[in-house]
Amino acid sequence: MSVPQAIRAEAERLRSELRHHNHRYYVLDDPEVSDADYDRLFRRLSQLEAEYPQLQDPLSPTQKVGAPPLSEFAQIRHRVPMLSLANVVNREEMQEFQDRLQRFLDTDEPIVYVAEPKIDGVAVELVYENGRFVTGSTRGDGTTGEDISHNIKTIRSVPLRLLDQGVSIPSRLEVRGEVFLPNAAFRRLNAERLEAGESPFANPRNATAGSLKQLDSAVTAKRPLDLFCHGLGHFEGGGLASHQEFVQALQSWGLKPVPHGRLCRDLSEVFAVCDTLEAQRDALPFEIDGVVVRVDDFRLQHRLGAISRSPRWAVAYKFAARQATTRVVSIVPQVGRTGTLTPVAELLPVGIGGVTVKSASLHNMDEIRRKDIRIGDTVVVERAGDVIPYVVKALPDKRTGEETLFVMPDRCPVCGAEVEREEGEAAYRCTGLACRAKLKESLKFFAGRGGMDIEGLGDKIVEQLVETGLVTDPGDLYGLSQEQLAGLERLADKSAYNLLAAIEKSKTTSLPRFIASLGIRHVGEATARQLAEHFGDLGPLMDADPADFEEIRDIGPEVARSLAHFFAQDQNQRVIDKLLSAGVDFPTVAARREGRLSGQTFVLTGSLASMTRSQAQQRIEALGGKSTSGVSKKTSYVVAGAEPGAKRDKAERLGVAILSEEEFLRLVGSEDET
């Protein structure tokens, strides 16, 4: 099918607009359109490229979402070796560096430098030909690196086509830079990994390296990596005389140079930049571990050349290490807002980077075992920027024999509820609905729009209700009085009356809302609706076992275990009874529609040519059947489409009937029949 000219023109216009907006947002930090407008343009381009495969372009902005996984990384040889920098650690060594330069150049004339932050990330090289992105690779051994083009393309600040904004685009450009993960993004990523029971990354650099070495670029695309360009490799076409000109050219081409760089006329100005950046280190949104000081003039750089594995014309002025040695006095499990128990090492106070550190996160039991950290151990502690201090390693040689192993408690240290650890996860979690450690967040979730929808119950009121002891679980909300509320700070009589009215109104709700409000792990609004439709009432839901839950479409073993465990807790049962006794009420949900597939359970595996999996599930349910995710002896049929997975094999082992797509279509009939 040929592509109409109007469609081609629209696709090119959309690409141009999206490149412009990517540059404004990710490079200049000055967006011109709202997120919604950007998404509208992006969706339209994605739609056109899907409808007309001939339009697909590897440099399209839509390609930043990731490509199919690779089996391995190819090797790329750098035309110009990627050298590492020699280090200096004080003013005397920096003076020696300048003395060497002047002796080599046989001059007493001042040397002009550029001083800029040394980003603590992963070194890469980007190659552009006639302005089009060709490859991206790691430093590797300096001569040969790994081809990570598929991952570099997902970085939003990296243009896949250079901009033409004043400086001529070279026929070939090999530019070096540092990929990094901003500190705020690093904290979010580690929080998500801990919540998912995964080991956290030690620092932003490790997280960046792990992201760039993903064979599946869709994983990389989910991590907000960024890139600053700092050096020039091979260059064809055009002429640049200095690093300062190079920085200006980068901005013209749509690439991001390292920020906070300064032109320095002598070493005193270099030292001033170093002092300023070290003082600002913790306030920067990314990690730095020093200052790169380089000769500005490219002609002088060429004359100076390189020695061994580093250039003569640049050094890294390294900041003081932010590690210290201290002793673990005790290990205390702290309960987070989601119920996750995090072991925290209580330390003998030690100064690191101008801050006294008294405790450090040990993340989870897997990390404690991997690093073999014991109570009483002498350990190395690191503090990186505004990231929470963590224990790098224990020092077994300093053990006295009095050190003891830490064991995670089987009961929550705050509320006494059972602590669970799901199979395959590192995290231990408190299962108590009324745990004080997570009560504030539980109440906010309970009263939110997706739950009981209690208008006026905001963060500050929730905090006061918990701090004053007026509310110890969600059920206590329905026993509050006008006098109690009026006694809270900034809550006048009228506001207290309105809040009580909203609480009273929330008593009349629906079963899906009530289920969602409980904050059961893995259970959101959609799953709550499925549970309500399947069980019809709260009683059967609370009495169900994991196998019963797994009969429901999209509920797998992990969610099923979470549900069964939640409702088995005495503490949670008491809170639910309190809510019902207070007058919270909801109608039962009508039984599932009867049809010729009533009582039959289907599992779909592989892809269907005639419809999407969602459409097939809807067809099954419209005829009274169930569509579930797991194969069991209770499964009636497994529908095997193209490239079926392990579910087909399991069906064969269990003797479950297997339908081809054609057989399935004959069974469910046409859409009109439903």
C-alpha positions as CSV (number, residue, x, y, z in Angstrom):
1,M,0.0,0.0,0.0
2,S,1.5,3.3,-1.1
3,V,1.6,6.2,1.3
4,P,-0.4,9.3,0.3
5,Q,1.8,12.4,0.0
6,A,-0.4,14.2,2.5
7,I,0.3,11.5,5.1
8,R,4.1,11.6,4.4
9,A,4.0,15.3,4.8
10,E,2.1,15.1,8.1
11,A,4.4,12.4,9.5
12,E,7.5,14.6,8.7
13,R,5.8,17.6,10.2
14,L,5.0,15.7,13.4
15,R,8.6,14.4,13.6
16,S,10.0,17.9,13.2
17,E,7.6,19.3,15.9
18,L,8.4,16.4,18.3
19,R,12.2,16.9,17.8
20,H,11.7,20.6,18.6
21,H,9.7,19.9,21.7
22,N,12.1,17.2,22.9
23,H,14.9,19.8,22.6
24,R,12.9,22.5,24.4
25,Y,12.0,20.1,27.3
26,Y,15.0,17.8,27.7
27,V,17.9,20.0,26.7
28,L,16.7,23.6,27.4
29,D,14.3,22.8,30.2
30,D,11.9,25.3,28.7
31,P,8.9,23.5,27.2
32,E,6.5,25.3,24.9
33,V,3.6,22.9,25.0
34,S,1.8,21.0,27.7
35,D,2.3,17.3,28.3
36,A,-1.1,16.6,26.9
37,D,-0.4,18.4,23.7
38,Y,3.0,16.6,23.3
39,D,1.3,13.3,23.9
40,R,-1.3,14.1,21.3
41,L,1.4,14.7,18.7
42,F,3.3,11.6,19.7
43,R,0.2,9.4,19.5
44,R,-0.7,10.7,16.1
45,L,2.8,10.0,14.7
46,S,2.7,6.5,16.3
47,Q,-0.7,5.9,14.7
48,L,0.6,6.9,11.2
49,E,3.7,4.8,11.5
50,A,1.6,1.8,12.6
51,E,-0.9,2.2,9.7
52,Y,1.8,2.8,7.1
53,P,4.9,0.7,7.9
54,Q,6.7,2.4,5.0
55,L,6.9,5.5,7.1
56,Q,8.9,3.8,9.9
57,D,12.2,5.5,10.5
58,P,14.9,4.4,13.1
59,L,15.5,8.1,13.8
60,S,11.8,8.9,14.5
61,P,11.0,10.3,18.0
62,T,8.8,7.2,18.5
63,Q,11.9,5.0,18.6
64,K,12.8,6.3,22.0
65,V,10.5,3.9,23.7
66,G,12.8,0.9,23.1
67,A,13.5,-1.7,20.5
68,P,13.3,-5.5,20.5
69,P,15.8,-7.2,22.9
70,L,19.3,-8.1,21.7
71,S,21.0,-11.4,22.3
72,E,24.4,-9.8,22.8
73,F,26.3,-6.5,22.3
74,A,28.4,-6.0,19.2
75,Q,31.8,-4.4,19.4
76,I,32.7,-0.9,18.1
77,R,36.2,0.3,17.6
78,H,36.8,4.0,18.4
79,R,38.6,5.9,15.6
80,V,40.3,8.0,18.3
81,P,41.0,6.2,21.6
82,M,38.8,7.2,24.5
83,L,41.5,7.9,27.1
84,S,41.0,8.2,30.9
85,L,42.2,11.3,32.8
86,A,45.0,11.4,35.3
87,N,44.0,12.6,38.8
88,V,45.3,15.4,41.0
89,V,44.0,15.8,44.5
90,N,45.3,19.2,45.8
91,R,46.6,22.6,44.6
92,E,50.3,21.5,44.7
93,E,49.6,18.7,42.2
94,M,47.6,21.0,40.0
95,Q,50.5,23.4,40.0
96,E,52.8,20.5,39.0
97,F,50.4,19.8,36.1
98,Q,50.7,23.3,34.8
99,D,54.5,23.3,35.2
100,R,54.7,20.1,33.1
101,L,52.6,21.8,30.4
102,Q,54.7,24.9,30.3
103,R,57.9,22.9,30.1
104,F,56.6,20.7,27.3
105,L,55.4,23.8,25.4
106,D,58.6,25.7,26.3
107,T,56.7,28.8,27.4
108,D,56.1,30.9,30.5
109,E,52.9,32.3,29.0
110,P,49.7,31.8,31.0
111,I,47.6,28.8,29.8
112,V,43.8,29.3,29.4
113,Y,41.8,26.4,30.8
114,V,38.2,25.3,30.9
115,A,37.0,23.9,34.3
116,E,33.8,22.0,34.4
117,P,32.2,19.4,36.8
118,K,33.3,15.8,36.4
119,I,30.1,13.9,36.1
120,D,30.1,10.6,37.9
121,G,28.4,8.5,35.2
122,V,29.3,6.2,32.4
123,A,31.5,7.4,29.5
124,V,30.0,6.9,26.0
125,E,30.7,8.0,22.4
126,L,28.0,9.1,20.0
127,V,28.6,9.1,16.2
128,Y,26.7,11.2,13.8
129,E,27.0,11.2,10.0
130,N,25.6,14.2,8.1
131,G,23.7,15.0,11.3
132,R,22.0,11.6,11.7
133,F,22.7,9.4,14.7
134,V,24.6,6.3,13.7
135,T,25.9,4.5,16.8
136,G,26.5,4.9,20.5
137,S,29.1,2.9,22.4
138,T,30.7,2.5,25.8
139,R,34.3,3.4,26.5
140,G,35.2,-0.3,26.9
141,D,39.0,-0.7,27.0
142,G,39.5,2.8,25.4
143,T,40.0,1.3,22.0
144,T,37.0,-0.9,21.6
145,G,33.6,-0.5,23.2
146,E,30.2,-2.2,23.2
147,D,27.5,-1.1,20.8
148,I,24.7,0.3,23.0
149,S,23.0,2.3,20.3
150,H,19.6,0.8,21.0
151,N,19.8,2.1,24.6
152,I,21.3,5.5,23.8
153,K,18.4,6.2,21.4
154,T,16.0,6.0,24.4
155,I,17.7,8.9,26.2
156,R,15.3,11.9,25.7
157,S,18.1,14.5,25.6
158,V,20.0,12.8,22.8
159,P,18.8,14.0,19.4
160,L,18.6,11.4,16.7
161,R,19.1,14.2,14.2
162,L,21.3,17.2,14.9
163,L,19.7,20.6,14.8
164,D,21.0,23.2,12.3
165,Q,21.0,26.4,14.4
166,G,24.0,28.4,13.2
167,V,27.1,26.1,13.4
168,S,27.5,23.9,10.4
169,I,26.8,20.3,11.0
170,P,29.9,18.2,10.3
171,S,29.8,15.3,7.8
172,R,31.0,13.1,10.7
173,L,31.0,13.9,14.4
174,E,32.2,11.6,17.1
175,V,31.4,13.2,20.5
176,R,32.2,11.9,23.9
177,G,29.9,12.3,27.0
178,E,28.8,11.0,30.3
179,V,25.4,9.2,30.8
180,F,24.0,9.7,34.2
181,L,20.9,9.2,36.3
182,P,19.8,12.4,38.2
183,N,19.7,12.0,42.0
184,A,15.9,12.4,42.3
185,A,15.3,9.7,39.6
186,F,17.8,7.4,41.4
187,R,15.9,7.7,44.7
188,R,12.6,6.9,42.9
189,L,14.1,4.0,41.1
190,N,15.6,2.4,44.3
191,A,12.3,3.0,46.1
192,E,10.4,1.1,43.3
193,R,13.0,-1.7,43.4
194,L,12.7,-2.1,47.1
195,E,8.9,-2.1,46.9
196,A,9.1,-4.8,44.3
197,G,11.4,-6.8,46.4
198,E,14.5,-6.2,44.2
199,S,18.0,-5.3,45.4
200,P,18.6,-1.5,45.2
201,F,21.5,0.0,43.2
202,A,24.4,1.2,45.4
203,N,24.7,4.6,43.7
204,P,23.5,6.5,40.6
205,R,26.5,5.4,38.6
206,N,25.8,1.7,39.2
207,A,22.1,2.3,38.2
208,T,23.3,4.1,35.0
209,A,25.7,1.3,34.1
210,G,23.0,-1.3,34.7
211,S,20.5,0.6,32.6
212,L,22.9,1.0,29.6
213,K,23.8,-2.8,29.6
214,Q,20.2,-3.9,29.2
215,L,19.7,-6.1,26.2
216,D,16.0,-5.0,26.3
217,S,16.0,-1.3,25.5
218,A,12.4,-1.0,26.7
219,V,13.8,-1.4,30.2
220,T,16.3,1.4,29.6
221,A,13.5,3.6,28.2
222,K,11.7,3.5,31.5
223,R,14.7,5.0,33.3
224,P,15.1,8.8,32.9
225,L,18.8,8.8,31.9
226,D,20.4,12.0,30.7
227,L,23.7,12.8,28.9
228,F,26.2,15.7,29.0
229,C,28.7,15.9,26.2
230,H,32.3,16.9,27.2
231,G,34.7,15.9,24.5
232,L,35.5,15.6,20.8
233,G,36.7,12.5,19.1
234,H,37.0,12.2,15.3
235,F,35.6,15.3,13.4
236,E,35.1,15.8,9.6
237,G,33.9,19.0,8.1
238,G,33.9,22.4,9.7
239,G,36.5,23.8,12.1
240,L,36.6,24.4,15.8
241,A,39.5,26.2,17.5
242,S,38.8,25.6,21.2
243,H,36.7,23.7,23.7
244,Q,34.7,26.9,24.3
245,E,33.7,26.9,20.6
246,F,32.9,23.2,20.8
247,V,30.5,23.9,23.7
248,Q,28.7,26.5,21.7
249,A,28.5,24.1,18.7
250,L,27.0,21.4,20.9
251,Q,24.2,23.8,21.9
252,S,23.7,24.7,18.3
253,W,23.3,21.0,17.3
254,G,20.9,20.2,20.1
255,L,23.3,18.3,22.4
256,K,23.8,19.2,26.1
257,P,27.3,20.3,27.2
258,V,28.4,19.9,30.8
259,P,26.8,22.7,32.8
260,H,28.6,25.1,35.2
261,G,31.8,25.1,33.0
262,R,34.1,28.2,33.3
263,L,36.8,29.7,31.1
264,C,39.8,30.2,33.5
265,R,42.7,32.6,32.6
266,D,45.0,31.1,35.3
267,L,45.2,28.6,38.1
268,S,43.7,30.9,40.7
269,E,40.5,31.0,38.6
270,V,40.6,27.2,38.3
271,F,40.9,26.8,42.1
272,A,38.0,29.2,42.6
273,V,35.8,27.0,40.3
274,C,36.9,23.9,42.2
275,D,36.1,25.4,45.6
276,T,32.7,26.6,44.4
277,L,31.7,23.3,42.9
278,E,32.8,21.3,45.9
279,A,30.8,23.6,48.1
280,Q,27.7,23.2,45.8
281,R,28.2,19.4,45.4
282,D,25.3,18.3,47.5
283,A,22.9,20.8,45.9
284,L,23.5,19.7,42.4
285,P,20.8,17.4,40.8
286,F,23.5,15.0,39.7
287,E,26.6,13.3,41.1
288,I,30.0,14.8,40.6
289,D,33.3,13.6,42.0
290,G,35.6,16.4,40.9
291,V,36.4,19.0,38.3
292,V,37.8,18.3,34.8
293,V,40.5,20.9,34.0
294,R,41.5,21.0,30.3
295,V,43.5,23.3,28.0
296,D,41.0,25.3,26.0
297,D,43.0,25.7,22.8
298,F,42.6,22.7,20.4
299,R,45.9,23.6,18.7
300,L,47.8,23.3,22.1
301,Q,45.9,20.1,22.9
302,H,47.2,18.6,19.6
303,R,50.8,19.7,20.4
304,L,50.6,18.3,23.9
305,G,49.3,14.9,22.8
306,A,48.9,12.0,25.2
307,I,51.0,9.8,27.4
308,S,50.1,6.1,28.0
309,R,46.4,6.1,28.6
310,S,45.7,9.7,29.4
311,P,46.0,13.1,27.6
312,R,48.7,15.5,28.7
313,W,46.3,18.5,28.3
314,A,43.7,17.6,30.9
315,V,43.4,16.3,34.5
316,A,40.7,15.5,36.9
317,Y,40.8,17.5,40.1
318,K,39.3,14.9,42.5
319,F,37.2,15.8,45.5
320,A,37.8,14.1,48.8
321,A,36.3,10.7,49.1
322,R,33.0,10.6,51.0
323,Q,33.6,7.3,52.8
324,A,34.5,6.6,56.4
325,T,35.0,3.6,58.7
326,T,32.8,3.1,61.7
327,R,31.1,0.4,63.8
328,V,27.6,-1.1,63.6
329,V,26.1,-0.7,67.1
330,S,22.8,-2.4,66.2
331,I,20.5,-3.2,63.3
332,V,16.9,-1.9,63.7
333,P,14.0,-2.8,61.3
334,Q,12.1,0.4,60.3
335,V,8.6,0.1,58.9
336,G,8.0,2.3,55.9
337,R,4.7,3.9,54.7
338,T,3.9,0.8,52.5
339,G,4.7,-1.6,55.3
340,T,8.1,-2.7,54.0
341,L,10.6,-3.4,56.8
342,T,14.0,-1.9,56.1
343,P,16.9,-2.9,58.3
344,V,18.9,0.2,59.3
345,A,22.4,0.1,60.8
346,E,22.7,2.3,63.9
347,L,26.4,3.5,63.8
348,L,28.9,5.0,66.0
349,P,28.7,8.7,64.8
350,V,31.2,9.5,62.1
351,G,31.8,12.6,60.0
352,I,31.5,12.2,56.2
353,G,31.7,15.2,53.8
354,G,30.9,17.6,56.6
355,V,27.9,15.7,57.9
356,T,27.7,13.5,61.0
357,V,26.3,10.1,60.0
358,K,24.6,8.1,62.7
359,S,22.7,5.5,60.7
360,A,22.7,3.9,57.2
361,S,20.2,1.9,55.3
362,L,21.0,-1.8,54.8
363,H,18.1,-2.0,52.3
364,N,17.0,-5.7,52.8
365,M,18.0,-9.1,54.2
366,D,19.5,-10.1,50.8
367,E,21.9,-7.2,50.9
368,I,22.9,-8.0,54.5
369,R,23.6,-11.6,53.6
370,R,25.4,-10.6,50.4
371,K,27.7,-8.2,52.2
372,D,27.9,-10.4,55.4
373,I,27.1,-7.4,57.7
374,R,26.8,-8.3,61.4
375,I,26.0,-6.4,64.5
376,G,29.3,-5.1,65.9
377,D,31.1,-5.2,62.6
378,T,33.5,-2.5,61.5
379,V,32.2,-1.2,58.2
380,V,32.9,1.3,55.4
381,V,30.1,3.8,55.0
382,E,29.6,6.1,52.0
383,R,27.5,9.2,51.6
384,A,27.0,10.3,48.0
385,G,25.4,13.7,47.6
386,D,21.9,13.9,49.1
387,V,21.5,10.1,48.8
388,I,20.9,8.4,52.1
389,P,24.2,7.0,53.5
390,Y,24.7,3.3,52.9
391,V,27.1,0.6,54.1
392,V,29.6,-0.3,51.3
393,K,31.1,-3.4,52.9
394,A,32.1,-5.0,56.2
395,L,35.7,-5.5,57.3
396,P,35.9,-9.1,58.5
397,D,39.6,-8.8,59.4
398,K,38.6,-6.5,62.3
399,R,36.1,-8.9,63.8
400,T,36.6,-9.9,67.5
401,G,34.2,-12.9,67.6
402,E,31.6,-11.0,69.5
403,E,29.7,-9.9,66.4
404,T,26.1,-11.3,66.0
405,L,23.9,-12.0,63.0
406,F,20.7,-10.0,62.4
407,V,17.4,-11.8,62.1
408,M,14.3,-10.1,60.6
409,P,11.4,-10.3,63.1
410,D,8.4,-12.4,62.2
411,R,6.1,-9.8,63.9
412,C,5.9,-6.1,63.0
413,P,7.9,-4.1,65.6
414,V,5.3,-1.4,65.5
415,C,1.9,-3.1,65.5
416,G,2.7,-6.8,66.1
417,A,1.0,-8.0,62.9
418,E,2.6,-10.9,61.0
419,V,5.5,-10.0,58.7
420,E,5.5,-11.8,55.4
421,R,8.1,-12.3,52.7
422,E,6.7,-13.4,49.3
423,E,8.6,-16.1,47.4
424,G,11.2,-14.6,45.1
425,E,11.2,-11.2,46.8
426,A,13.8,-9.6,49.1
427,A,11.4,-7.4,51.0
428,Y,9.6,-8.3,54.3
429,R,6.3,-6.5,54.8
430,C,4.0,-5.8,57.7
431,T,0.5,-7.1,56.8
432,G,-1.4,-5.1,59.4
433,L,-4.1,-2.8,58.1
434,A,-3.9,-0.6,61.2
435,C,-0.1,-0.5,61.6
436,R,0.7,2.9,63.0
437,A,3.9,3.2,60.9
438,K,1.9,3.1,57.7
439,L,-1.4,4.4,59.2
440,K,-1.2,7.9,57.7
441,E,-0.7,6.7,54.2
442,S,-3.4,4.0,54.7
443,L,-5.9,6.6,55.8
444,K,-5.2,8.9,52.9
445,F,-5.6,5.9,50.5
446,F,-8.7,4.8,52.3
447,A,-10.3,8.2,52.0
448,G,-9.1,8.9,48.4
449,R,-11.3,9.2,45.3
450,G,-10.6,5.6,44.3
451,G,-11.7,4.4,47.8
452,M,-14.3,5.8,50.1
453,D,-14.0,9.3,48.6
454,I,-14.2,11.3,51.9
455,E,-14.1,14.9,50.9
456,G,-12.1,17.2,53.2
457,L,-10.0,14.5,54.8
458,G,-6.6,16.0,53.7
459,D,-3.0,15.3,54.6
460,K,-2.8,17.8,57.5
461,I,-6.1,16.5,59.2
462,V,-5.0,12.9,58.8
463,E,-1.6,13.7,60.4
464,Q,-3.4,15.3,63.4
465,L,-5.9,12.5,63.8
466,V,-3.0,10.0,64.0
467,E,-0.7,12.1,66.1
468,T,-3.4,12.8,68.7
469,G,-4.5,9.1,68.8
470,L,-8.0,9.8,67.7
471,V,-7.7,7.4,64.8
472,T,-5.8,4.1,65.1
473,D,-7.4,2.4,62.1
474,P,-9.8,3.4,59.3
475,G,-12.8,2.2,61.3
476,D,-12.2,4.9,63.9
477,L,-13.1,7.6,61.4
478,Y,-16.7,6.6,61.7
479,G,-16.7,7.2,65.5
480,L,-15.4,10.8,65.5
481,S,-17.4,13.5,67.1
482,Q,-17.9,17.2,66.4
483,E,-16.1,18.1,69.6
484,Q,-13.1,15.9,68.7
485,L,-12.7,17.4,65.3
486,A,-13.3,21.0,66.4
487,G,-10.3,20.6,68.8
488,L,-7.9,20.0,65.9
489,E,-5.7,22.8,64.7
490,R,-7.2,25.0,61.9
491,L,-10.4,23.0,61.8
492,A,-13.3,25.4,62.7
493,D,-16.8,24.2,63.7
494,K,-18.1,24.5,60.2
495,S,-15.3,22.6,58.7
496,A,-15.6,19.9,61.3
497,Y,-19.4,19.6,60.6
498,N,-18.7,19.3,56.8
499,L,-16.1,16.6,57.4
500,L,-18.4,14.6,59.6
501,A,-21.1,14.9,56.9
502,A,-18.6,13.6,54.3
503,I,-17.7,10.7,56.5
504,E,-21.3,9.9,57.0
505,K,-22.0,10.1,53.3
506,S,-19.1,7.7,52.5
507,K,-20.9,4.9,54.5
508,T,-23.0,4.3,51.4
509,T,-20.6,3.0,48.8
510,S,-20.0,0.1,46.4
511,L,-18.2,-3.2,46.9
512,P,-15.5,-2.4,44.4
513,R,-14.8,0.9,46.1
514,F,-14.7,-0.7,49.5
515,I,-12.3,-3.4,48.4
516,A,-10.0,-0.8,46.7
517,S,-10.0,1.4,49.9
518,L,-8.4,-1.4,52.0
519,G,-5.1,-0.8,50.3
520,I,-4.3,-4.5,49.6
521,R,-1.0,-4.9,47.9
522,H,-1.3,-5.3,44.1
523,V,-5.1,-4.5,44.3
524,G,-6.1,-1.3,42.5
525,E,-9.5,-0.2,41.2
526,A,-9.6,-2.5,38.2
527,T,-8.7,-5.6,40.2
528,A,-11.2,-4.5,42.9
529,R,-14.0,-4.4,40.2
530,Q,-13.0,-7.9,39.0
531,L,-13.1,-9.3,42.6
532,A,-16.5,-7.7,43.2
533,E,-17.9,-9.1,39.9
534,H,-16.5,-12.6,40.6
535,F,-17.5,-13.0,44.2
536,G,-20.6,-10.7,44.4
537,D,-20.2,-10.0,48.1
538,L,-17.6,-9.5,50.8
539,G,-18.1,-12.8,52.7
540,P,-17.2,-15.1,49.8
541,L,-14.2,-12.8,49.0
542,M,-12.8,-13.0,52.5
543,D,-13.2,-16.8,52.6
544,A,-11.5,-17.5,49.3
545,D,-8.2,-19.2,49.0
546,P,-5.4,-18.5,46.5
547,A,-6.7,-21.0,44.0
548,D,-10.1,-19.3,44.0
549,F,-8.5,-15.9,43.2
550,E,-6.4,-17.4,40.4
551,E,-9.6,-18.3,38.5
552,I,-10.1,-14.6,37.9
553,R,-8.6,-13.1,34.7
554,D,-5.4,-11.1,35.2
555,I,-4.9,-12.4,38.8
556,G,-1.8,-14.5,39.0
557,P,-0.2,-16.4,41.9
558,E,1.5,-13.3,43.5
559,V,-1.8,-11.2,43.7
560,A,-3.7,-14.3,44.8
561,R,-1.3,-14.9,47.7
562,S,-1.4,-11.2,48.7
563,L,-5.3,-11.3,48.8
564,A,-5.5,-14.5,50.8
565,H,-2.9,-13.4,53.3
566,F,-4.5,-10.0,53.8
567,F,-7.9,-11.5,54.6
568,A,-6.4,-14.2,56.8
569,Q,-5.0,-11.6,59.3
570,D,-7.0,-11.3,62.5
571,Q,-6.2,-7.6,62.8
572,N,-7.5,-6.9,59.3
573,Q,-10.7,-8.9,59.9
574,R,-11.3,-6.8,63.1
575,V,-10.9,-3.5,61.1
576,I,-13.3,-4.7,58.4
577,D,-15.8,-5.8,61.1
578,K,-15.5,-2.3,62.7
579,L,-16.2,-0.6,59.4
580,L,-19.3,-2.8,58.8
581,S,-20.5,-2.3,62.4
582,A,-20.2,1.5,61.9
583,G,-22.7,1.4,59.1
584,V,-20.5,1.1,56.0
585,D,-22.8,-0.6,53.5
586,F,-22.7,-1.6,49.9
587,P,-25.0,-3.6,47.6
588,T,-24.1,-7.1,46.4
589,V,-22.9,-7.2,42.8
590,A,-25.1,-9.0,40.3
591,A,-24.1,-12.5,39.3
592,R,-22.1,-12.9,36.2
593,R,-24.2,-13.1,33.0
594,E,-25.3,-16.6,32.1
595,G,-24.6,-18.0,28.7
596,R,-23.5,-21.0,26.8
597,L,-20.0,-20.8,28.3
598,S,-21.2,-20.5,31.9
599,G,-19.1,-22.6,34.2
600,Q,-16.2,-22.8,31.7
601,T,-12.8,-21.3,32.3
602,F,-10.4,-20.3,29.5
603,V,-6.7,-19.5,29.4
604,L,-5.3,-17.6,26.4
605,T,-1.7,-18.1,25.3
606,G,0.1,-16.8,22.2
607,S,-1.2,-14.2,19.8
608,L,-4.5,-14.4,17.9
609,A,-4.8,-13.2,14.3
610,S,-8.5,-12.4,14.3
611,M,-8.7,-10.3,17.5
612,T,-6.7,-9.0,20.4
613,R,-6.4,-10.9,23.6
614,S,-8.7,-8.3,25.3
615,Q,-11.4,-8.8,22.7
616,A,-11.2,-12.6,23.1
617,Q,-11.6,-12.2,26.9
618,Q,-14.6,-9.9,26.4
619,R,-16.2,-12.5,24.0
620,I,-15.7,-15.3,26.6
621,E,-17.2,-13.2,29.4
622,A,-20.1,-12.0,27.3
623,L,-21.1,-15.7,26.9
624,G,-20.8,-16.3,30.7
625,G,-17.4,-17.9,30.7
626,K,-14.3,-16.9,32.7
627,S,-10.9,-15.9,31.3
628,T,-8.0,-16.5,33.7
629,S,-4.2,-16.2,33.6
630,G,-3.1,-19.5,35.2
631,V,-3.6,-23.0,33.9
632,S,-4.9,-25.5,36.5
633,K,-6.9,-28.7,36.6
634,K,-10.0,-26.5,36.8
635,T,-9.2,-24.9,33.4
636,S,-11.7,-26.0,30.8
637,Y,-9.8,-24.9,27.7
638,V,-6.4,-23.4,26.7
639,V,-6.7,-21.3,23.5
640,A,-3.3,-21.6,21.8
641,G,-2.6,-18.8,19.2
642,A,0.7,-18.2,17.4
643,E,3.9,-18.8,19.4
644,P,2.2,-20.2,22.5
645,G,4.2,-20.2,25.7
646,A,4.6,-22.5,28.6
647,K,0.9,-22.5,29.4
648,R,0.3,-24.8,26.4
649,D,2.9,-27.3,27.7
650,K,1.3,-27.2,31.2
651,A,-2.1,-27.8,29.7
652,E,-0.8,-30.9,27.9
653,R,0.7,-32.2,31.2
654,L,-2.6,-31.6,33.1
655,G,-4.7,-33.1,30.3
656,V,-6.6,-29.8,29.7
657,A,-8.2,-29.4,26.3
658,I,-6.3,-27.2,23.9
659,L,-8.1,-25.2,21.2
660,S,-6.7,-23.7,18.0
661,E,-7.8,-20.2,17.1
662,E,-10.2,-21.7,14.5
663,E,-11.7,-24.1,17.0
664,F,-12.1,-21.2,19.5
665,L,-13.9,-19.0,16.9
666,R,-16.3,-21.8,16.2
667,L,-17.0,-22.2,19.9
668,V,-17.6,-18.5,20.7
669,G,-19.3,-17.7,17.3
670,S,-19.4,-14.3,15.8
671,E,-19.6,-11.0,17.8
672,D,-23.2,-10.6,16.7
673,E,-24.2,-13.8,18.5
674,T,-23.0,-12.4,21.8
